[in-house]
Structures are given as C-alpha cells and as structure tokens.
Amino acid sequence: MVIKMIEDVELLNLIYKNAQMGLIGIDNIKSAIKNKKFFKVIKEQEQDYHAICTEAVLLLKNMNEKAESVSPIASLMTMMDAKMKTLADSSVSNIAKMMMTGNNKGIIEIQEKINNYEGDDKKIIALAQKLLTIEKRNLENLKKYL
C-alpha cells in the first residue's frame, strides 16, 4: 500500500513538473511572438498546462501531499536558454522548434513513467494519459510553423 502511494505521488509530481516546465517555457517565449495565430496556439497550450497543474495539485492534496515544483536552477536554465535563443532568432519557426523540443522531452518522460507505473489509481493514469495526449497534440500543432 505504501509503495503504491509513493508511486502515485511520484507520478503526480512528474505530471505537475512536466506541465510546469511547459508553463515556464511558454512564459519565457511569449514576449518574442509577433504572429497572432501562433500566439493563439501557444496560449491554448498554456491553458492546457494550467489545467494539468491544477488537477495534479488537487489529486496530491487529496492524498495529503504537496506538489513539488521544478527546481529554481532548472527554471533559471530554461529561462536563460529561451532568452538567448529568441534573442538570436525570434522567428516563429525557431520558437516552434524550441517548444517542440520541450514537447518531445515531455512525451518521453511521461511515457516512460506510465510504462513503469505499478500503481492502479485510474485518476492518476487518466491524468498522465491526458498530459501525454496534450504533449503529442502540441507537437503536431507546432509542425505547421516550422
């Protein structure tokens, strides 16, 4: 029972951090986006990530656990990387590539965790699958901006 709860908390925290990284990435590139259509796509992704974070926090709270945030160092590195890359090239294509790289990392991370999850909480699995679907959809939506 305890091991399954630890697994549940770990998966929920991974989901939370994954979505939080998406929000951090978006926050650091939004000001560089001039294309209104592309900006709308990014705003939709931002809303999806907020919803995932909210759901993960709620599920963790129901287990008397708190969400673990992305480390300040990872957040700072993401911010610096985004600022440098958009300073060098703020084209829609470049920003789409940056976001796609993040989506790919997210897909790999969440899929691996789903594959190795030994718990049986259907709400947690559903949330992980929802995030995976969002990451894949984001990737597909960004391809047209390359």
C-alpha positions in Angstrom: 0.0 0.0 0.0 2.8 2.4 1.0 4.8 1.6 -2.1 1.8 2.2 -4.4 1.1 5.6 -2.7 4.8 6.5 -3.2 4.4 5.6 -6.9 1.2 7.6 -7.1 2.9 10.7 -5.6 5.9 10.3 -7.8 3.8 10.1 -11.0 1.6 13.0 -9.9 4.7 15.1 -9.2 6.2 14.2 -12.6 2.9 15.2 -14.3 3.0 18.5 -12.3 6.6 19.3 -13.1 6.2 18.4 -16.7 3.2 20.8 -17.1 5.0 23.4 -15.0 8.1 23.2 -17.3 5.7 23.8 -20.2 4.4 26.9 -18.5 7.9 28.2 -17.7 8.9 27.6 -21.4 5.8 29.5 -22.6 6.3 32.3 -20.2 9.8 32.8 -21.5 8.9 32.9 -25.2 5.6 34.7 -25.2 7.0 38.2 -25.4 9.0 37.3 -28.5 5.9 36.1 -30.5 4.6 38.6 -33.0 2.5 36.3 -35.1 -1.1 36.4 -33.8 -2.1 32.9 -35.0 1.0 31.4 -33.5 0.4 33.3 -30.2 -3.1 31.9 -30.0 -1.7 28.3 -30.4 0.8 29.0 -27.6 -1.9 30.5 -25.3 -4.0 27.4 -25.8 -1.1 25.2 -24.7 -0.6 27.4 -21.7 -4.3 26.9 -20.7 -3.9 23.1 -21.1 -0.7 23.1 -18.9 -2.5 25.2 -16.2 -5.4 22.7 -16.2 -3.0 19.8 -15.8 -1.1 21.5 -12.9 -4.4 22.3 -11.1 -5.6 18.7 -11.5 -2.3 17.3 -10.2 -2.2 19.6 -7.2 -5.8 18.6 -6.4 -5.0 14.9 -6.6 -1.9 15.4 -4.4 -3.9 17.4 -1.9 -6.4 14.6 -1.7 -3.5 12.3 -0.7 -2.3 14.9 1.9 0.7 15.6 -0.3 2.1 18.8 -1.8 3.2 19.3 -5.4 7.0 19.5 -5.9 7.9 22.4 -8.1 10.5 22.5 -10.8 13.9 23.3 -9.2 14.8 27.0 -9.3 18.0 26.0 -11.2 16.1 24.2 -13.9 13.7 27.1 -14.1 16.6 29.6 -14.5 18.3 27.4 -17.1 15.1 27.2 -19.1 14.7 31.0 -18.9 18.2 31.7 -19.9 18.1 29.2 -22.8 14.9 30.7 -24.1 16.0 34.3 -23.8 19.3 33.5 -25.6 17.7 31.6 -28.4 14.9 34.1 -29.0 17.4 37.0 -28.9 19.4 35.2 -31.6 16.3 34.3 -33.7 12.8 35.2 -32.7 11.2 33.7 -35.9 8.0 31.7 -35.5 9.9 28.7 -36.9 12.7 28.9 -34.3 10.2 29.3 -31.4 8.2 26.4 -32.7 11.3 24.3 -32.7 12.1 25.3 -29.1 8.6 24.4 -28.0 8.7 21.1 -29.9 11.9 20.1 -28.2 10.2 20.6 -24.9 7.2 18.6 -26.0 9.4 15.8 -27.1 11.2 15.7 -23.7 7.8 15.7 -22.0 6.5 12.9 -24.2 9.5 10.7 -23.5 9.4 11.4 -19.8 5.7 10.9 -19.2 5.5 7.8 -21.5 8.4 6.2 -19.6 6.8 6.9 -16.3 3.4 5.5 -17.5 5.1 2.3 -18.8 6.8 1.8 -15.4 3.9 2.8 -13.2 2.9 -0.1 -10.9 0.0 1.7 -9.2 -3.6 1.2 -10.1 -5.1 4.7 -9.5 -7.3 5.3 -12.5 -7.5 9.1 -11.9 -3.7 9.4 -11.9 -3.3 7.2 -15.0 -6.0 9.2 -16.8 -4.2 12.5 -15.9 -0.9 11.1 -17.2 -2.6 10.0 -20.4 -4.2 13.4 -20.7 -0.9 15.1 -20.4 0.7 12.7 -22.9 -2.2 13.5 -25.4 -1.7 17.2 -24.9 2.1 17.0 -25.5 1.5 15.0 -28.7 -1.2 17.4 -29.9 1.1 20.4 -29.2 3.9 18.7 -31.2 1.5 18.2 -34.1 0.1 21.8 -33.9 3.6 23.3 -33.9 4.8 21.4 -37.0 3.0 23.7 -39.4 5.0 26.7 -38.0 8.4 25.2 -39.0 
